[in-house]
Amino acid sequence: MGRRDKRNFKNQKRKLVITDKRTFVRSVSILLLIIIIFFSVFVMRKSIGKYFTSLVSSDEIIEENIESPQKEEEKKVAENATFTMAVTGDIMCHNTQYADAKTGNTYDFSYVFEDVKKYIQTADLAIGNLETTFTGSAAGYSGYPTFNTPEALAYNLKDLGFDVLTTSNNHSLDKGYKGIESTIKYLDDADIAHTGTFTSEEAQNTILYKSVKGVKIAFLSFTYGTNGIPVPSGKEYCINLIDKDLIKKQIELAKEQNPDLICVSMHWGVEYRTTPTDEQKELADFLFKNGADVILGNHSHVLEPMEKRKITLDDGTEKDGFVIYSLGNFISGQIKEYTKDTAILNITITKNGETGKISIDKASYIPLYMYKGTTSTKAYKLLDINSCISAYEAGAQGSVSTSLYKTLVAELAKIKKILGE
């Protein structure tokens, strides 16, 4: 091979190497470009997919955002919820009481509750029975037999800590239908929830509910009668009377919103009797069977026993039930035996977070005495019996007199005999 041939061969070889390199680079570049295009398409498709998914599922996302607080609430309720109800007896106001509370042209009953307000204010829920009307000064304030109390008491009760007042009792119509309307107006203005008397059929069929620590409670209230005062024709809705058909209907209405607990106030029994009648016991059985969990009795003006029950329903399931047949008077101007003895009942209730089942864990009470001193005004005062006795026995200066101490010891024994230790 000549020099020219060798030179040509080398040049051709060099050209082939360069061509191979260029082909390789071009191939790698094409491959990279394909990878980049593929990746870009993948990313774009994913983004577009998310965009269209967000458009298609926007309602679902909004719904999820709306439900999230509820889910959070359900998470909280999953834990056991325990609360205490403080319950009192009849809140009455005789003429001696409002005369005692008067200063000039104003009325203030707050001094009556100074020793016991801590027990009402610290409860998770406080309930009482209002056995008077707030019909206004123009109607004339009056005591027994037709009550009309200075409306200042409504605001004092709110400051005391009452959350719910039941209003169906034998004195609800003392000032007629106008009295019912006015009483409801003042309770609404004082921001105290109430049930038992109403100004329309719709209101009667609107059940009162309260929620405490995630536990939903329905409240109902019924009375045996109205002291012979006729219920206004066409306004039968204005008061819940003890009628089994009405009671059953109201309990069924209460169940429609799935409360955890149904609490029923019953104005029943015989005045000044310290034990329940057969009718009270039969009505308690009827209430428990139809769905009531807690029964709060009043009317007799004296204390009557309480009991916790294990209720077996028609389907064989069991539940806790509690009844106190009467808590007597909370405040009044009555002087008959036992009528000055009263108590604040504390019921401790738990809702199981897993099963939703209610248990009535404990029922205890704080014994009280409705005392009237010898001063011309501000003489009425609810006394915490145990605290007064302890202070006297400890020799505390300014505690009760020896005479009052002996009275309190005697009255405490009576209370324990009825309600138990």
Number of C-alpha atoms within 10 A of each C-alpha: 7 7 8 9 10 11 12 12 13 12 12 12 12 12 12 12 12 12 12 12 12 12 12 12 12 12 12 12 12 12 12 12 12 12 12 12 12 12 12 12 12 12 12 12 12 12 12 12 12 13 12 12 11 13 11 11 13 12 11 11 13 11 11 13 11 11 12 12 11 12 12 11 12 13 11 14 18 16 14 17 18 19 17 20 20 26 24 29 28 28 18 24 25 21 17 16 22 22 15 18 23 15 11 6 5 9 17 18 22 18 15 22 19 14 16 17 18 12 16 24 17 13 19 16 20 23 24 25 31 24 26 31 32 26 27 16 12 6 12 11 20 19 17 14 10 18 24 28 26 23 21 18 21 24 20 19 22 17 14 19 21 25 21 24 26 24 29 33 30 21 25 28 27 21 21 17 20 16 21 24 18 18 27 23 14 20 20 13 11 18 15 18 18 24 25 26 26 25 18 14 13 10 14 19 14 14 19 17 20 16 12 15 13 20 19 16 18 22 25 24 28 26 24 17 21 17 14 9 14 11 17 12 7 7 13 16 20 23 28 24 24 18 12 12 9 13 20 16 14 19 22 13 15 24 16 9 12 12 16 17 24 22 21 25 29 29 29 24 24 16 12 17 15 20 18 20 14 10 11 18 14 10 16 23 13 15 21 24 14 16 20 24 24 23 23 24 31 30 26 25 28 28 31 23 19 22 11 15 14 11 17 14 13 9 6 8 8 11 17 17 21 23 22 23 29 32 29 28 29 26 27 22 21 16 11 10 10 20 21 24 27 31 25 24 24 22 19 17 19 18 24 16 17 10 9 16 14 21 17 19 13 13 18 15 18 16 21 26 24 22 19 19 10 8 9 8 16 21 16 23 21 23 22 20 24 14 15 21 19 13 16 17 12 10 11 11 8 8 17 17 11 10 8 15 19 13 13 24 14 11 21 19 12 15 22 13 12 15 20 12 9
